[in-house]
Amino acid sequence: MARHHWSWFATIVIGVGQVVWIGLELAYLPDPSSLQAVFGPVGLALTLLPLTPSAREYLRKDSPAGY
């Protein structure tokens, strides 16, 4: 984790938080909203996309494009 820009880890944390939030809404609210069907996959994408090799390479601190 220390090899990457802070935004790499922050994106994963925000994505996990969003997935947990949508899961809690689905568990506790009586009728699901259509927005939950949109924000659930967005949270999943925020969680998984930083783990792709291209994103890891781009946000590595010692790469030319990294920060």
VEXDREN-2710 file (C-alpha; in Angstrom, 1 decimal):
% VEXDREN-2710
k/r/px/py/pz
1/MET/0.0/0.0/0.0
2/ALA/2.8/2.4/0.7
3/ARG/4.0/2.0/-2.8
4/HIS/0.9/3.6/-4.2
5/HIS/-0.6/7.1/-4.2
6/TRP/-3.0/7.7/-1.4
7/SER/-6.0/7.9/-3.8
8/TRP/-5.5/4.3/-4.7
9/PHE/-6.3/3.1/-1.2
10/ALA/-9.0/5.8/-0.7
11/THR/-10.9/4.6/-3.8
12/ILE/-11.0/1.1/-2.4
13/VAL/-12.2/2.3/1.0
14/ILE/-14.9/4.5/-0.6
15/GLY/-16.1/1.6/-2.8
16/VAL/-16.3/-0.8/0.1
17/GLY/-18.2/1.8/2.2
18/GLN/-20.7/2.3/-0.6
19/VAL/-21.3/-1.4/-1.1
20/VAL/-21.8/-1.8/2.6
21/TRP/-24.2/1.2/2.7
22/ILE/-26.3/-0.2/-0.2
23/GLY/-26.4/-3.6/1.5
24/LEU/-27.7/-2.1/4.7
25/GLU/-30.3/-0.1/2.8
26/LEU/-31.4/-3.3/1.0
27/ALA/-31.6/-5.1/4.4
28/TYR/-33.4/-2.5/6.4
29/LEU/-35.6/-0.5/4.0
30/PRO/-39.0/-2.0/3.0
31/ASP/-39.0/-1.2/-0.7
32/PRO/-35.7/-0.9/-2.6
33/SER/-35.1/2.1/-4.9
34/SER/-34.0/1.9/-8.5
35/LEU/-31.0/4.0/-7.5
36/GLN/-29.7/1.1/-5.4
37/ALA/-29.5/-0.9/-8.6
38/VAL/-27.2/1.8/-10.0
39/PHE/-25.1/2.7/-6.9
40/GLY/-24.4/-1.0/-6.0
41/PRO/-22.5/-1.7/-9.1
42/VAL/-20.8/1.7/-9.0
43/GLY/-19.5/0.8/-5.5
44/LEU/-18.4/-2.6/-6.7
45/ALA/-16.5/-0.9/-9.6
46/LEU/-14.9/1.5/-7.2
47/THR/-13.7/-1.4/-5.1
48/LEU/-12.4/-3.5/-8.0
49/LEU/-11.0/-1.1/-10.6
50/PRO/-8.0/0.1/-8.5
51/LEU/-6.9/-3.5/-8.2
52/THR/-6.5/-3.9/-12.0
53/PRO/-2.8/-4.1/-13.1
54/SER/-3.1/-0.9/-15.2
55/ALA/-4.4/1.2/-12.3
56/ARG/-1.9/-0.2/-9.9
57/GLU/0.9/0.6/-12.4
58/TYR/-0.4/4.1/-13.0
59/LEU/-0.7/5.0/-9.4
60/ARG/2.6/3.5/-8.3
61/LYS/4.8/6.1/-6.7
62/ASP/7.9/5.3/-8.7
63/SER/6.3/5.1/-12.1
64/PRO/6.6/8.0/-14.5
65/ALA/2.9/8.6/-14.4
66/GLY/2.6/8.0/-10.7
67/TYR/2.4/10.7/-8.1
END
